[in-house]
Each structure stands twice: as structure tokens, then as C-alpha cells.
Amino acid sequence: MPPRVATVDVLLDQQQMTVDDLSEQANMPLDRAEAIALGRWTPAPAERQRIAAAFGVKIEDVSWGHTMDPRNVRYRQFGLQEEI
């Protein structure tokens, strides 16, 4: 069975780390660490190495990429278009 892959927010929860901890340990700005944890930003390869090292896992054990629901983004940009 292949190893289980987790997102950054899941790893934060599993390891009882805060975004502040991640920012400090991965040597990156807090707003970038927060965006990555929320799934709004896909980290660069060098950032991925530092994040994986902060968690003590391999890069392959982390699911990288956007996880935020784009529907929420559209709502914030344009408002609710339909009558409820």
C-alpha cells in the first residue's frame, strides 16, 4: 500500500503546530505560510523542502497544491448572484 499523503493543514493538526511555528521553522513569511496552510498558495520547490523538513517528513508525503474551493473565491469577488 502506498504511503498516505497529507495536506499542510492536516500535518499542522497532526503535529499540533501553529502557522506561526511553521513560518518560523520553514523560514518563510507568516502570510506565505498561512496562504499555503489554507490551500491558497502552491509553494515553490525550495519552500516545499523547508516545509517538509519543518514537519520531519519527505516532500512526497505532502499533498501540494490548491485546496481552496474556487466557489468561495467567486462569491467574494462578485457576491451572491442568485435570489435566496
PyMOL Python script that loads the backbone (N, CA, C, O; Angstrom):
from pymol import cmd

cmd.read_pdbstr("""\
ATOM      1  N   MET A   1       0.849  -1.176   0.000  1.00  0.00           N
ATOM      2  CA  MET A   1       0.000   0.000   0.000  1.00  0.00           C
ATOM      3  C   MET A   1       0.894   1.239   0.000  1.00  0.00           C
ATOM      4  O   MET A   1       1.846   1.303   0.778  1.00  0.00           O
ATOM      5  N   PRO A   2       0.606   2.238  -0.866  1.00  0.00           N
ATOM      6  CA  PRO A   2       1.436   3.442  -0.913  1.00  0.00           C
ATOM      7  C   PRO A   2       1.292   4.253   0.376  1.00  0.00           C
ATOM      8  O   PRO A   2       0.271   4.161   1.056  1.00  0.00           O
ATOM      9  N   PRO A   3       2.313   5.045   0.711  1.00  0.00           N
ATOM     10  CA  PRO A   3       2.224   5.844   1.933  1.00  0.00           C
ATOM     11  C   PRO A   3       1.106   6.879   1.834  1.00  0.00           C
ATOM     12  O   PRO A   3       0.754   7.331   0.744  1.00  0.00           O
ATOM     13  N   ARG A   4       0.576   7.231   2.951  1.00  0.00           N
ATOM     14  CA  ARG A   4      -0.509   8.199   2.997  1.00  0.00           C
ATOM     15  C   ARG A   4       0.039   9.612   2.828  1.00  0.00           C
ATOM     16  O   ARG A   4       1.046   9.972   3.438  1.00  0.00           O
ATOM     17  N   VAL A   5      -0.616  10.394   2.011  1.00  0.00           N
ATOM     18  CA  VAL A   5      -0.205  11.768   1.736  1.00  0.00           C
ATOM     19  C   VAL A   5      -1.160  12.707   2.476  1.00  0.00           C
ATOM     20  O   VAL A   5      -2.367  12.467   2.506  1.00  0.00           O
ATOM     21  N   ALA A   6      -0.623  13.770   3.071  1.00  0.00           N
ATOM     22  CA  ALA A   6      -1.446  14.712   3.830  1.00  0.00           C
ATOM     23  C   ALA A   6      -1.202  16.139   3.350  1.00  0.00           C
ATOM     24  O   ALA A   6      -0.119  16.465   2.864  1.00  0.00           O
ATOM     25  N   THR A   7      -2.207  16.972   3.491  1.00  0.00           N
ATOM     26  CA  THR A   7      -2.046  18.388   3.168  1.00  0.00           C
ATOM     27  C   THR A   7      -1.364  19.095   4.335  1.00  0.00           C
ATOM     28  O   THR A   7      -1.251  18.544   5.430  1.00  0.00           O
ATOM     29  N   VAL A   8      -0.916  20.309   4.087  1.00  0.00           N
ATOM     30  CA  VAL A   8      -0.207  21.064   5.120  1.00  0.00           C
ATOM     31  C   VAL A   8      -1.107  21.303   6.329  1.00  0.00           C
ATOM     32  O   VAL A   8      -0.646  21.186   7.464  1.00  0.00           O
ATOM     33  N   ASP A   9      -2.371  21.633   6.113  1.00  0.00           N
ATOM     34  CA  ASP A   9      -3.258  21.879   7.254  1.00  0.00           C
ATOM     35  C   ASP A   9      -3.465  20.624   8.096  1.00  0.00           C
ATOM     36  O   ASP A   9      -3.582  20.712   9.319  1.00  0.00           O
ATOM     37  N   VAL A  10      -3.511  19.467   7.459  1.00  0.00           N
ATOM     38  CA  VAL A  10      -3.643  18.208   8.204  1.00  0.00           C
ATOM     39  C   VAL A  10      -2.376  17.942   9.013  1.00  0.00           C
ATOM     40  O   VAL A  10      -2.453  17.531  10.171  1.00  0.00           O
ATOM     41  N   LEU A  11      -1.215  18.173   8.409  1.00  0.00           N
ATOM     42  CA  LEU A  11       0.045  17.984   9.131  1.00  0.00           C
ATOM     43  C   LEU A  11       0.159  18.940  10.315  1.00  0.00           C
ATOM     44  O   LEU A  11       0.649  18.556  11.377  1.00  0.00           O
ATOM     45  N   LEU A  12      -0.288  20.175  10.141  1.00  0.00           N
ATOM     46  CA  LEU A  12      -0.284  21.117  11.264  1.00  0.00           C
ATOM     47  C   LEU A  12      -1.109  20.564  12.418  1.00  0.00           C
ATOM     48  O   LEU A  12      -0.689  20.616  13.574  1.00  0.00           O
ATOM     49  N   ASP A  13      -2.279  20.038  12.095  1.00  0.00           N
ATOM     50  CA  ASP A  13      -3.161  19.474  13.117  1.00  0.00           C
ATOM     51  C   ASP A  13      -2.548  18.235  13.759  1.00  0.00           C
ATOM     52  O   ASP A  13      -2.552  18.106  14.983  1.00  0.00           O
ATOM     53  N   GLN A  14      -2.025  17.329  12.947  1.00  0.00           N
ATOM     54  CA  GLN A  14      -1.445  16.090  13.465  1.00  0.00           C
ATOM     55  C   GLN A  14      -0.262  16.353  14.384  1.00  0.00           C
ATOM     56  O   GLN A  14      -0.088  15.669  15.391  1.00  0.00           O
ATOM     57  N   GLN A  15       0.551  17.346  14.037  1.00  0.00           N
ATOM     58  CA  GLN A  15       1.760  17.618  14.810  1.00  0.00           C
ATOM     59  C   GLN A  15       1.565  18.738  15.829  1.00  0.00           C
ATOM     60  O   GLN A  15       2.516  19.184  16.471  1.00  0.00           O
ATOM     61  N   GLN A  16       0.327  19.181  15.963  1.00  0.00           N
ATOM     62  CA  GLN A  16      -0.033  20.226  16.916  1.00  0.00           C
ATOM     63  C   GLN A  16       0.885  21.444  16.785  1.00  0.00           C
ATOM     64  O   GLN A  16       1.394  21.974  17.773  1.00  0.00           O
ATOM     65  N   MET A  17       1.078  21.865  15.536  1.00  0.00           N
ATOM     66  CA  MET A  17       1.865  23.054  15.237  1.00  0.00           C
ATOM     67  C   MET A  17       0.918  24.180  14.832  1.00  0.00           C
ATOM     68  O   MET A  17      -0.185  23.934  14.345  1.00  0.00           O
ATOM     69  N   THR A  18       1.358  25.402  15.038  1.00  0.00           N
ATOM     70  CA  THR A  18       0.604  26.558  14.565  1.00  0.00           C
ATOM     71  C   THR A  18       1.227  27.048  13.261  1.00  0.00           C
ATOM     72  O   THR A  18       2.322  26.628  12.888  1.00  0.00           O
ATOM     73  N   VAL A  19       0.526  27.928  12.582  1.00  0.00           N
ATOM     74  CA  VAL A  19       1.075  28.529  11.367  1.00  0.00           C
ATOM     75  C   VAL A  19       2.313  29.351  11.723  1.00  0.00           C
ATOM     76  O   VAL A  19       3.265  29.415  10.944  1.00  0.00           O
ATOM     77  N   ASP A  20       2.300  29.977  12.897  1.00  0.00           N
ATOM     78  CA  ASP A  20       3.484  30.712  13.370  1.00  0.00           C
ATOM     79  C   ASP A  20       4.683  29.780  13.498  1.00  0.00           C
ATOM     80  O   ASP A  20       5.794  30.127  13.097  1.00  0.00           O
ATOM     81  N   ASP A  21       4.450  28.581  14.066  1.00  0.00           N
ATOM     82  CA  ASP A  21       5.533  27.591  14.191  1.00  0.00           C
ATOM     83  C   ASP A  21       6.073  27.218  12.816  1.00  0.00           C
ATOM     84  O   ASP A  21       7.285  27.175  12.606  1.00  0.00           O
ATOM     85  N   LEU A  22       5.164  26.950  11.885  1.00  0.00           N
ATOM     86  CA  LEU A  22       5.568  26.573  10.534  1.00  0.00           C
ATOM     87  C   LEU A  22       6.368  27.689   9.878  1.00  0.00           C
ATOM     88  O   LEU A  22       7.400  27.440   9.255  1.00  0.00           O
ATOM     89  N   SER A  23       5.892  28.912  10.018  1.00  0.00           N
ATOM     90  CA  SER A  23       6.580  30.063   9.438  1.00  0.00           C
ATOM     91  C   SER A  23       8.007  30.170   9.964  1.00  0.00           C
ATOM     92  O   SER A  23       8.950  30.383   9.203  1.00  0.00           O
ATOM     93  N   GLU A  24       8.143  30.022  11.262  1.00  0.00           N
ATOM     94  CA  GLU A  24       9.466  30.121  11.888  1.00  0.00           C
ATOM     95  C   GLU A  24      10.374  28.964  11.479  1.00  0.00           C
ATOM     96  O   GLU A  24      11.523  29.180  11.094  1.00  0.00           O
ATOM     97  N   GLN A  25       9.861  27.742  11.562  1.00  0.00           N
ATOM     98  CA  GLN A  25      10.690  26.566  11.280  1.00  0.00           C
ATOM     99  C   GLN A  25      11.026  26.420   9.802  1.00  0.00           C
ATOM    100  O   GLN A  25      12.078  25.880   9.459  1.00  0.00           O
ATOM    101  N   ALA A  26      10.146  26.895   8.925  1.00  0.00           N
ATOM    102  CA  ALA A  26      10.394  26.796   7.484  1.00  0.00           C
ATOM    103  C   ALA A  26      11.052  28.064   6.936  1.00  0.00           C
ATOM    104  O   ALA A  26      11.328  28.163   5.741  1.00  0.00           O
ATOM    105  N   ASN A  27      11.297  29.027   7.818  1.00  0.00           N
ATOM    106  CA  ASN A  27      11.977  30.268   7.442  1.00  0.00           C
ATOM    107  C   ASN A  27      11.273  30.966   6.274  1.00  0.00           C
ATOM    108  O   ASN A  27      11.863  31.222   5.224  1.00  0.00           O
ATOM    109  N   MET A  28       9.980  31.264   6.501  1.00  0.00           N
ATOM    110  CA  MET A  28       9.210  31.961   5.466  1.00  0.00           C
ATOM    111  C   MET A  28       8.285  32.968   6.138  1.00  0.00           C
ATOM    112  O   MET A  28       7.965  32.828   7.318  1.00  0.00           O
ATOM    113  N   PRO A  29       7.855  33.984   5.391  1.00  0.00           N
ATOM    114  CA  PRO A  29       6.943  34.977   5.970  1.00  0.00           C
ATOM    115  C   PRO A  29       5.644  34.331   6.454  1.00  0.00           C
ATOM    116  O   PRO A  29       5.159  33.360   5.874  1.00  0.00           O
ATOM    117  N   LEU A  30       5.103  34.887   7.513  1.00  0.00           N
ATOM    118  CA  LEU A  30       3.883  34.346   8.104  1.00  0.00           C
ATOM    119  C   LEU A  30       2.725  34.331   7.112  1.00  0.00           C
ATOM    120  O   LEU A  30       1.973  33.358   7.057  1.00  0.00           O
ATOM    121  N   ASP A  31       2.571  35.399   6.327  1.00  0.00           N
ATOM    122  CA  ASP A  31       1.446  35.425   5.386  1.00  0.00           C
ATOM    123  C   ASP A  31       1.570  34.350   4.312  1.00  0.00           C
ATOM    124  O   ASP A  31       0.559  33.830   3.840  1.00  0.00           O
ATOM    125  N   ARG A  32       2.794  34.013   3.920  1.00  0.00           N
ATOM    126  CA  ARG A  32       3.002  32.935   2.937  1.00  0.00           C
ATOM    127  C   ARG A  32       2.667  31.585   3.570  1.00  0.00           C
ATOM    128  O   ARG A  32       1.994  30.762   2.950  1.00  0.00           O
ATOM    129  N   ALA A  33       3.133  31.352   4.802  1.00  0.00           N
ATOM    130  CA  ALA A  33       2.835  30.092   5.491  1.00  0.00           C
ATOM    131  C   ALA A  33       1.332  29.928   5.680  1.00  0.00           C
ATOM    132  O   ALA A  33       0.798  28.828   5.532  1.00  0.00           O
ATOM    133  N   GLU A  34       0.656  31.017   6.007  1.00  0.00           N
ATOM    134  CA  GLU A  34      -0.795  30.963   6.187  1.00  0.00           C
ATOM    135  C   GLU A  34      -1.500  30.633   4.869  1.00  0.00           C
ATOM    136  O   GLU A  34      -2.413  29.807   4.843  1.00  0.00           O
ATOM    137  N   ALA A  35      -1.083  31.270   3.787  1.00  0.00           N
ATOM    138  CA  ALA A  35      -1.693  31.009   2.475  1.00  0.00           C
ATOM    139  C   ALA A  35      -1.485  29.556   2.056  1.00  0.00           C
ATOM    140  O   ALA A  35      -2.388  28.941   1.490  1.00  0.00           O
ATOM    141  N   ILE A  36      -0.312  29.008   2.325  1.00  0.00           N
ATOM    142  CA  ILE A  36      -0.029  27.607   1.990  1.00  0.00           C
ATOM    143  C   ILE A  36      -0.901  26.681   2.832  1.00  0.00           C
ATOM    144  O   ILE A  36      -1.469  25.718   2.315  1.00  0.00           O
ATOM    145  N   ALA A  37      -1.009  26.970   4.130  1.00  0.00           N
ATOM    146  CA  ALA A  37      -1.811  26.131   5.024  1.00  0.00           C
ATOM    147  C   ALA A  37      -3.289  26.158   4.647  1.00  0.00           C
ATOM    148  O   ALA A  37      -3.991  25.159   4.808  1.00  0.00           O
ATOM    149  N   LEU A  38      -3.762  27.291   4.148  1.00  0.00           N
ATOM    150  CA  LEU A  38      -5.167  27.415   3.752  1.00  0.00           C
ATOM    151  C   LEU A  38      -5.438  26.898   2.347  1.00  0.00           C
ATOM    152  O   LEU A  38      -6.589  26.859   1.910  1.00  0.00           O
ATOM    153  N   GLY A  39      -4.382  26.499   1.635  1.00  0.00           N
ATOM    154  CA  GLY A  39      -4.555  25.970   0.289  1.00  0.00           C
ATOM    155  C   GLY A  39      -4.714  27.035  -0.770  1.00  0.00           C
ATOM    156  O   GLY A  39      -5.178  26.747  -1.873  1.00  0.00           O
ATOM    157  N   ARG A  40      -4.332  28.280  -0.452  1.00  0.00           N
ATOM    158  CA  ARG A  40      -4.451  29.376  -1.420  1.00  0.00           C
ATOM    159  C   ARG A  40      -3.177  29.588  -2.224  1.00  0.00           C
ATOM    160  O   ARG A  40      -3.180  30.349  -3.191  1.00  0.00           O
ATOM    161  N   TRP A  41      -2.098  28.933  -1.844  1.00  0.00           N
ATOM    162  CA  TRP A  41      -0.810  29.159  -2.496  1.00  0.00           C
ATOM    163  C   TRP A  41      -0.091  27.829  -2.635  1.00  0.00           C
ATOM    164  O   TRP A  41      -0.038  27.042  -1.689  1.00  0.00           O
ATOM    165  N   THR A  42       0.460  27.579  -3.812  1.00  0.00           N
ATOM    166  CA  THR A  42       1.270  26.381  -4.027  1.00  0.00           C
ATOM    167  C   THR A  42       2.731  26.772  -3.834  1.00  0.00           C
ATOM    168  O   THR A  42       3.239  27.633  -4.552  1.00  0.00           O
ATOM    169  N   PRO A  43       3.409  26.153  -2.878  1.00  0.00           N
ATOM    170  CA  PRO A  43       4.785  26.554  -2.589  1.00  0.00           C
ATOM    171  C   PRO A  43       5.765  26.167  -3.690  1.00  0.00           C
ATOM    172  O   PRO A  43       5.575  25.182  -4.402  1.00  0.00           O
ATOM    173  N   ALA A  44       6.811  26.968  -3.806  1.00  0.00           N
ATOM    174  CA  ALA A  44       7.902  26.700  -4.741  1.00  0.00           C
ATOM    175  C   ALA A  44       8.690  25.485  -4.249  1.00  0.00           C
ATOM    176  O   ALA A  44       8.583  25.126  -3.076  1.00  0.00           O
ATOM    177  N   PRO A  45       9.477  24.846  -5.115  1.00  0.00           N
ATOM    178  CA  PRO A  45      10.252  23.672  -4.702  1.00  0.00           C
ATOM    179  C   PRO A  45      11.122  23.901  -3.459  1.00  0.00           C
ATOM    180  O   PRO A  45      11.185  23.034  -2.587  1.00  0.00           O
ATOM    181  N   ALA A  46      11.786  25.045  -3.367  1.00  0.00           N
ATOM    182  CA  ALA A  46      12.625  25.318  -2.189  1.00  0.00           C
ATOM    183  C   ALA A  46      11.767  25.447  -0.930  1.00  0.00           C
ATOM    184  O   ALA A  46      12.170  25.003   0.145  1.00  0.00           O
ATOM    185  N   GLU A  47      10.583  26.055  -1.064  1.00  0.00           N
ATOM    186  CA  GLU A  47       9.674  26.167   0.081  1.00  0.00           C
ATOM    187  C   GLU A  47       9.157  24.794   0.496  1.00  0.00           C
ATOM    188  O   GLU A  47       8.991  24.524   1.686  1.00  0.00           O
ATOM    189  N   ARG A  48       8.907  23.938  -0.471  1.00  0.00           N
ATOM    190  CA  ARG A  48       8.434  22.580  -0.167  1.00  0.00           C
ATOM    191  C   ARG A  48       9.462  21.823   0.664  1.00  0.00           C
ATOM    192  O   ARG A  48       9.106  21.117   1.608  1.00  0.00           O
ATOM    193  N   GLN A  49      10.720  21.968   0.317  1.00  0.00           N
ATOM    194  CA  GLN A  49      11.783  21.301   1.081  1.00  0.00           C
ATOM    195  C   GLN A  49      11.796  21.790   2.521  1.00  0.00           C
ATOM    196  O   GLN A  49      11.901  20.992   3.453  1.00  0.00           O
ATOM    197  N   ARG A  50      11.689  23.103   2.702  1.00  0.00           N
ATOM    198  CA  ARG A  50      11.734  23.661   4.059  1.00  0.00           C
ATOM    199  C   ARG A  50      10.492  23.273   4.869  1.00  0.00           C
ATOM    200  O   ARG A  50      10.585  23.008   6.067  1.00  0.00           O
ATOM    201  N   ILE A  51       9.340  23.243   4.213  1.00  0.00           N
ATOM    202  CA  ILE A  51       8.107  22.863   4.906  1.00  0.00           C
ATOM    203  C   ILE A  51       8.160  21.393   5.319  1.00  0.00           C
ATOM    204  O   ILE A  51       7.844  21.053   6.459  1.00  0.00           O
ATOM    205  N   ALA A  52       8.558  20.529   4.397  1.00  0.00           N
ATOM    206  CA  ALA A  52       8.665  19.100   4.718  1.00  0.00           C
ATOM    207  C   ALA A  52       9.649  18.891   5.867  1.00  0.00           C
ATOM    208  O   ALA A  52       9.391  18.094   6.770  1.00  0.00           O
ATOM    209  N   ALA A  53      10.773  19.604   5.836  1.00  0.00           N
ATOM    210  CA  ALA A  53      11.764  19.486   6.914  1.00  0.00           C
ATOM    211  C   ALA A  53      11.175  19.956   8.244  1.00  0.00           C
ATOM    212  O   ALA A  53      11.454  19.366   9.287  1.00  0.00           O
ATOM    213  N   ALA A  54      10.367  21.010   8.212  1.00  0.00           N
ATOM    214  CA  ALA A  54       9.738  21.508   9.438  1.00  0.00           C
ATOM    215  C   ALA A  54       8.817  20.455  10.052  1.00  0.00           C
ATOM    216  O   ALA A  54       8.704  20.356  11.274  1.00  0.00           O
ATOM    217  N   PHE A  55       8.162  19.672   9.200  1.00  0.00           N
ATOM    218  CA  PHE A  55       7.282  18.603   9.682  1.00  0.00           C
ATOM    219  C   PHE A  55       8.028  17.296   9.944  1.00  0.00           C
ATOM    220  O   PHE A  55       7.491  16.395  10.588  1.00  0.00           O
ATOM    221  N   GLY A  56       9.254  17.189   9.453  1.00  0.00           N
ATOM    222  CA  GLY A  56      10.007  15.948   9.609  1.00  0.00           C
ATOM    223  C   GLY A  56       9.503  14.842   8.701  1.00  0.00           C
ATOM    224  O   GLY A  56       9.556  13.667   9.063  1.00  0.00           O
ATOM    225  N   VAL A  57       9.011  15.211   7.514  1.00  0.00           N
ATOM    226  CA  VAL A  57       8.507  14.228   6.552  1.00  0.00           C
ATOM    227  C   VAL A  57       9.204  14.431   5.214  1.00  0.00           C
ATOM    228  O   VAL A  57       9.908  15.421   5.012  1.00  0.00           O
ATOM    229  N   LYS A  58       9.000  13.481   4.299  1.00  0.00           N
ATOM    230  CA  LYS A  58       9.532  13.615   2.944  1.00  0.00           C
ATOM    231  C   LYS A  58       8.614  14.527   2.130  1.00  0.00           C
ATOM    232  O   LYS A  58       7.424  14.652   2.417  1.00  0.00           O
ATOM    233  N   ILE A  59       9.190  15.157   1.120  1.00  0.00           N
ATOM    234  CA  ILE A  59       8.400  16.027   0.241  1.00  0.00           C
ATOM    235  C   ILE A  59       7.247  15.246  -0.386  1.00  0.00           C
ATOM    236  O   ILE A  59       6.152  15.781  -0.558  1.00  0.00           O
ATOM    237  N   GLU A  60       7.495  13.985  -0.725  1.00  0.00           N
ATOM    238  CA  GLU A  60       6.473  13.152  -1.377  1.00  0.00           C
ATOM    239  C   GLU A  60       5.303  12.827  -0.450  1.00  0.00           C
ATOM    240  O   GLU A  60       4.245  12.406  -0.916  1.00  0.00           O
ATOM    241  N   ASP A  61       5.486  13.019   0.856  1.00  0.00           N
ATOM    242  CA  ASP A  61       4.435  12.702   1.817  1.00  0.00           C
ATOM    243  C   ASP A  61       3.447  13.852   2.016  1.00  0.00           C
ATOM    244  O   ASP A  61       2.495  13.734   2.788  1.00  0.00           O
ATOM    245  N   VAL A  62       3.679  14.956   1.319  1.00  0.00           N
ATOM    246  CA  VAL A  62       2.810  16.128   1.457  1.00  0.00           C
ATOM    247  C   VAL A  62       2.078  16.363   0.139  1.00  0.00           C
ATOM    248  O   VAL A  62       2.677  16.302  -0.935  1.00  0.00           O
ATOM    249  N   SER A  63       0.786  16.630   0.233  1.00  0.00           N
ATOM    250  CA  SER A  63      -0.005  16.969  -0.946  1.00  0.00           C
ATOM    251  C   SER A  63       0.113  18.474  -1.165  1.00  0.00           C
ATOM    252  O   SER A  63      -0.364  19.274  -0.360  1.00  0.00           O
ATOM    253  N   TRP A  64       0.755  18.840  -2.265  1.00  0.00           N
ATOM    254  CA  TRP A  64       0.975  20.254  -2.578  1.00  0.00           C
ATOM    255  C   TRP A  64      -0.070  20.720  -3.573  1.00  0.00           C
ATOM    256  O   TRP A  64      -0.450  19.963  -4.467  1.00  0.00           O
ATOM    257  N   GLY A  65      -0.528  21.916  -3.441  1.00  0.00           N
ATOM    258  CA  GLY A  65      -1.451  22.469  -4.416  1.00  0.00           C
ATOM    259  C   GLY A  65      -2.620  23.163  -3.762  1.00  0.00           C
ATOM    260  O   GLY A  65      -2.774  23.165  -2.540  1.00  0.00           O
ATOM    261  N   HIS A  66      -3.431  23.746  -4.602  1.00  0.00           N
ATOM    262  CA  HIS A  66      -4.591  24.483  -4.122  1.00  0.00           C
ATOM    263  C   HIS A  66      -5.641  23.512  -3.604  1.00  0.00           C
ATOM    264  O   HIS A  66      -5.950  22.511  -4.250  1.00  0.00           O
ATOM    265  N   THR A  67      -6.180  23.815  -2.439  1.00  0.00           N
ATOM    266  CA  THR A  67      -7.258  23.005  -1.875  1.00  0.00           C
ATOM    267  C   THR A  67      -8.483  23.858  -1.569  1.00  0.00           C
ATOM    268  O   THR A  67      -9.509  23.344  -1.124  1.00  0.00           O
ATOM    269  N   MET A  68      -8.375  25.145  -1.807  1.00  0.00           N
ATOM    270  CA  MET A  68      -9.477  26.052  -1.509  1.00  0.00           C
ATOM    271  C   MET A  68     -10.570  25.922  -2.563  1.00  0.00           C
ATOM    272  O   MET A  68     -10.285  25.786  -3.753  1.00  0.00           O
ATOM    273  N   ASP A  69     -11.809  25.964  -2.119  1.00  0.00           N
ATOM    274  CA  ASP A  69     -12.950  25.860  -3.022  1.00  0.00           C
ATOM    275  C   ASP A  69     -13.061  27.134  -3.862  1.00  0.00           C
ATOM    276  O   ASP A  69     -13.278  28.211  -3.307  1.00  0.00           O
ATOM    277  N   PRO A  70     -12.916  27.036  -5.187  1.00  0.00           N
ATOM    278  CA  PRO A  70     -12.982  28.236  -6.018  1.00  0.00           C
ATOM    279  C   PRO A  70     -14.338  28.931  -5.968  1.00  0.00           C
ATOM    280  O   PRO A  70     -14.441  30.116  -6.285  1.00  0.00           O
ATOM    281  N   ARG A  71     -15.358  28.215  -5.579  1.00  0.00           N
ATOM    282  CA  ARG A  71     -16.680  28.830  -5.466  1.00  0.00           C
ATOM    283  C   ARG A  71     -16.666  29.939  -4.413  1.00  0.00           C
ATOM    284  O   ARG A  71     -17.314  30.972  -4.583  1.00  0.00           O
ATOM    285  N   ASN A  72     -15.916  29.719  -3.316  1.00  0.00           N
ATOM    286  CA  ASN A  72     -15.806  30.747  -2.286  1.00  0.00           C
ATOM    287  C   ASN A  72     -15.114  31.994  -2.825  1.00  0.00           C
ATOM    288  O   ASN A  72     -15.487  33.114  -2.478  1.00  0.00           O
ATOM    289  N   VAL A  73     -14.118  31.801  -3.663  1.00  0.00           N
ATOM    290  CA  VAL A  73     -13.393  32.924  -4.243  1.00  0.00           C
ATOM    291  C   VAL A  73     -14.326  33.732  -5.135  1.00  0.00           C
ATOM    292  O   VAL A  73     -14.345  34.961  -5.058  1.00  0.00           O
ATOM    293  N   ARG A  74     -15.092  33.062  -5.971  1.00  0.00           N
ATOM    294  CA  ARG A  74     -16.031  33.769  -6.854  1.00  0.00           C
ATOM    295  C   ARG A  74     -17.054  34.549  -6.037  1.00  0.00           C
ATOM    296  O   ARG A  74     -17.395  35.678  -6.392  1.00  0.00           O
ATOM    297  N   TYR A  75     -17.539  33.971  -4.963  1.00  0.00           N
ATOM    298  CA  TYR A  75     -18.522  34.667  -4.130  1.00  0.00           C
ATOM    299  C   TYR A  75     -17.920  35.951  -3.574  1.00  0.00           C
ATOM    300  O   TYR A  75     -18.572  36.995  -3.578  1.00  0.00           O
ATOM    301  N   ARG A  76     -16.694  35.882  -3.102  1.00  0.00           N
ATOM    302  CA  ARG A  76     -16.051  37.072  -2.540  1.00  0.00           C
ATOM    303  C   ARG A  76     -15.788  38.127  -3.614  1.00  0.00           C
ATOM    304  O   ARG A  76     -15.817  39.323  -3.325  1.00  0.00           O
ATOM    305  N   GLN A  77     -15.536  37.697  -4.836  1.00  0.00           N
ATOM    306  CA  GLN A  77     -15.262  38.651  -5.913  1.00  0.00           C
ATOM    307  C   GLN A  77     -16.536  39.311  -6.433  1.00  0.00           C
ATOM    308  O   GLN A  77     -16.558  40.518  -6.673  1.00  0.00           O
ATOM    309  N   PHE A  78     -17.595  38.523  -6.609  1.00  0.00           N
ATOM    310  CA  PHE A  78     -18.777  39.010  -7.314  1.00  0.00           C
ATOM    311  C   PHE A  78     -20.051  39.049  -6.466  1.00  0.00           C
ATOM    312  O   PHE A  78     -21.059  39.598  -6.911  1.00  0.00           O
ATOM    313  N   GLY A  79     -20.030  38.497  -5.287  1.00  0.00           N
ATOM    314  CA  GLY A  79     -21.226  38.446  -4.462  1.00  0.00           C
ATOM    315  C   GLY A  79     -22.155  37.328  -4.905  1.00  0.00           C
ATOM    316  O   GLY A  79     -21.907  36.667  -5.914  1.00  0.00           O
ATOM    317  N   LEU A  80     -23.190  37.128  -4.171  1.00  0.00           N
ATOM    318  CA  LEU A  80     -24.164  36.088  -4.478  1.00  0.00           C
ATOM    319  C   LEU A  80     -25.090  36.595  -5.575  1.00  0.00           C
ATOM    320  O   LEU A  80     -25.778  37.598  -5.387  1.00  0.00           O
ATOM    321  N   GLN A  81     -25.114  35.915  -6.719  1.00  0.00           N
ATOM    322  CA  GLN A  81     -25.852  36.378  -7.893  1.00  0.00           C
ATOM    323  C   GLN A  81     -27.311  35.920  -7.914  1.00  0.00           C
ATOM    324  O   GLN A  81     -28.124  36.471  -8.656  1.00  0.00           O
ATOM    325  N   GLU A  82     -27.634  34.941  -7.124  1.00  0.00           N
ATOM    326  CA  GLU A  82     -28.987  34.396  -7.200  1.00  0.00           C
ATOM    327  C   GLU A  82     -29.815  34.810  -5.985  1.00  0.00           C
ATOM    328  O   GLU A  82     -29.274  35.067  -4.909  1.00  0.00           O
ATOM    329  N   GLU A  83     -31.104  34.868  -6.170  1.00  0.00           N
ATOM    330  CA  GLU A  83     -32.014  35.193  -5.081  1.00  0.00           C
ATOM    331  C   GLU A  83     -32.217  33.967  -4.203  1.00  0.00           C
ATOM    332  O   GLU A  83     -32.376  32.850  -4.696  1.00  0.00           O
ATOM    333  N   ILE A  84     -32.209  34.189  -2.930  1.00  0.00           N
ATOM    334  CA  ILE A  84     -32.441  33.074  -1.992  1.00  0.00           C
ATOM    335  C   ILE A  84     -33.710  33.355  -1.222  1.00  0.00           C
ATOM    336  O   ILE A  84     -34.108  32.555  -0.375  1.00  0.00           O
TER     337      ILE A  84
END
""", "prot")
cmd.dss("prot")
cmd.show_as("cartoon", "prot")
cmd.util.cbc("prot")
cmd.orient("prot")
